[in-house]
Amino acid sequence: MALEGSHEEHIIINGTLLQGVQNVSFQQNVSESAVSMLGNDFAGKTLDGPTQVTASIDKFLLNSDFVTQLTGLTDISGQFEYGDNLVDFSQAVLNSYAVSSSVGQLPQISFDLSIYGSLSGSSAPIRSSSLNEDNIQNVPESGLIVTFDKGGPNAVQSFNFSETFDVQPIYGLGQETPAHLSIIGPITQEVQITIEVQNYEPEETFSFLSGSKDRNRTIELKISGDSGVLNTFSLENGCLASESMSAGVSDTIIAELTYKGYKKV
């Protein structure tokens, strides 16, 4: 179900009112299968596991965004407010998040939550306990700062950074909610960097397979504004997964690099 339309919508997570939200949706799936008797006759249905609820949220990335601070937490709670309806949720965990930033645009972040606890209606809004609104800024021409092995005079035009978490719920006998949630490492990271080529050499074809090739690169990505660095992201133990080059009608050559990395929980 997508929380879109003419109603005013608010999302509060761990006591913080999310600002700059563009889209919210949540989905509830029931795990069940058919039971067959001898002769393949239908004998009813059985539940295969607990009901799973997922929420997806897209929003502008604030100057000091708190979403990335949710990584590693297994007790996230909050409230969806749309129109006159209030829905409380508990025992949620961050599955993944992705940041996209381009020169001249507002940076954005999207993230997914799995809700393993209750999802129920409420009559008491909690929006009064939320934090104040932060600022949102367009990324200036020199606002994307990437420290990696393809730097130099090549101007960074955009980057996308993501982290994905392997969440494993542990249930007790007869329990509807998990007794424990574990995040199993390593955390998978990926970054895509688009640069305007001025002085750039692509990787030698078979160097991807070379044992001497650096497959533990560290890449630092920063979004800066008039007041300095606003957000920083780091890819660890990274290796180049793919690269491409293209030329447009203006003869501007663009290179797109994809790195994959892994870090400890």
FENKAVEN-V245307 format. One record per backbone hydrogen bond with DSSP energy under -0.5 kcal/mol. NH is the residue of the N-H (numbers start at 1). CO is the residue of the C=O. E is the energy in kcal/mol with one decimal. If there is no record, write none. Layout:
# FENKAVEN-V245307
NH & CO & E
NH & CO & E
This chain:
# FENKAVEN-V245307
3 & 24 & -2.8
4 & 2 & -1.7
10 & 81 & -2.9
12 & 79 & -2.6
13 & 16 & -2.6
14 & 77 & -3.3
16 & 13 & -2.0
18 & 11 & -2.7
18 & 16 & -0.6
22 & 58 & -3.2
23 & 58 & -1.8
25 & 56 & -2.3
26 & 1 & -2.6
27 & 54 & -2.8
29 & 52 & -2.7
32 & 30 & -0.8
33 & 46 & -2.4
35 & 44 & -2.9
37 & 41 & -2.6
40 & 37 & -1.9
43 & 35 & -3.4
46 & 33 & -2.4
48 & 31 & -2.1
49 & 31 & -1.0
52 & 29 & -2.0
53 & 115 & -1.0
54 & 27 & -2.6
55 & 113 & -2.7
56 & 25 & -3.2
57 & 111 & -2.6
58 & 23 & -2.6
59 & 109 & -2.5
60 & 20 & -2.3
61 & 107 & -2.7
62 & 60 & -0.6
63 & 135 & -2.0
65 & 62 & -1.1
69 & 66 & -1.0
70 & 67 & -2.1
71 & 68 & -1.1
73 & 70 & -1.9
76 & 92 & -2.1
78 & 89 & -2.1
79 & 12 & -2.2
80 & 87 & -2.9
81 & 10 & -3.1
82 & 85 & -2.1
83 & 8 & -2.6
85 & 82 & -2.1
87 & 80 & -2.6
88 & 120 & -2.9
89 & 78 & -2.2
90 & 118 & -1.3
92 & 76 & -2.4
93 & 114 & -1.9
94 & 73 & -0.6
95 & 112 & -2.7
96 & 112 & -1.0
97 & 163 & -1.9
98 & 110 & -2.6
99 & 161 & -3.5
100 & 108 & -2.4
101 & 159 & -2.3
103 & 157 & -2.3
104 & 139 & -3.4
105 & 102 & -1.9
107 & 105 & -0.5
107 & 137 & -0.6
108 & 100 & -2.6
109 & 59 & -3.0
110 & 98 & -2.4
111 & 57 & -2.3
112 & 96 & -2.1
113 & 55 & -3.0
114 & 93 & -2.4
115 & 53 & -3.3
115 & 113 & -0.5
116 & 91 & -2.3
116 & 114 & -0.7
117 & 90 & -1.6
120 & 88 & -1.9
122 & 86 & -1.9
125 & 123 & -0.6
129 & 126 & -1.7
130 & 127 & -1.8
139 & 105 & -2.2
140 & 138 & -0.6
140 & 224 & -0.5
143 & 140 & -2.1
145 & 143 & -0.7
145 & 222 & -2.4
146 & 144 & -0.6
147 & 220 & -2.8
148 & 146 & -0.8
151 & 148 & -1.0
154 & 151 & -0.7
155 & 153 & -0.6
155 & 196 & -0.8
157 & 194 & -3.1
158 & 194 & -1.4
159 & 101 & -2.3
160 & 192 & -2.2
161 & 99 & -2.6
162 & 190 & -2.4
163 & 97 & -2.1
164 & 188 & -2.4
165 & 95 & -3.2
166 & 184 & -0.7
167 & 165 & -0.9
168 & 182 & -3.2
170 & 180 & -2.9
171 & 169 & -0.5
175 & 172 & -2.1
179 & 170 & -2.4
180 & 170 & -1.5
182 & 168 & -2.2
184 & 166 & -3.0
184 & 182 & -0.7
186 & 263 & -0.5
187 & 263 & -3.0
188 & 164 & -1.7
189 & 261 & -3.0
190 & 162 & -1.9
191 & 259 & -2.3
192 & 160 & -2.4
193 & 257 & -2.7
194 & 158 & -2.6
195 & 193 & -0.5
195 & 255 & -2.7
196 & 155 & -3.0
197 & 195 & -0.7
197 & 253 & -2.9
207 & 204 & -1.9
208 & 205 & -1.0
209 & 206 & -1.1
210 & 207 & -0.7
213 & 210 & -1.0
215 & 213 & -0.8
217 & 238 & -3.3
219 & 235 & -2.2
220 & 147 & -1.7
221 & 233 & -3.4
222 & 145 & -2.6
223 & 231 & -2.6
224 & 143 & -2.8
224 & 222 & -0.5
225 & 228 & -2.7
228 & 225 & -1.5
230 & 223 & -3.4
231 & 223 & -1.6
233 & 221 & -2.9
235 & 219 & -2.9
238 & 217 & -3.3
239 & 260 & -2.1
241 & 258 & -3.0
242 & 258 & -1.6
244 & 256 & -1.9
246 & 254 & -2.5
248 & 252 & -1.6
251 & 248 & -1.8
253 & 251 & -0.6
254 & 246 & -3.4
254 & 252 & -0.5
255 & 195 & -2.4
256 & 244 & -2.7
257 & 193 & -2.7
258 & 242 & -2.8
259 & 191 & -2.7
260 & 239 & -2.2
261 & 189 & -2.1
262 & 236 & -1.4
263 & 187 & -1.8
